[in-house]
């Protein structure tokens, strides 16, 4: 479902999936900083960015057990 959404969004916007990730990450970073009135160098926007970032495990490889 997530991959299908990424594909649809990238086709709709005419950008690659990698560019989509970058743009969404920047939007989350600046959006949290603006909404919470925090400095860009503060830890809150960075923490929100890390929380919003999915960990893309390849289908054939899982996390190391």
HELIX and SHEET records of a PDB file:
HELIX    1   1 UNK A    2  UNK A   13  1                                  12    
HELIX    2   2 UNK A   17  UNK A   35  1                                  19    
HELIX    3   3 UNK A   43  UNK A   52  1                                  10    
END                                                                             
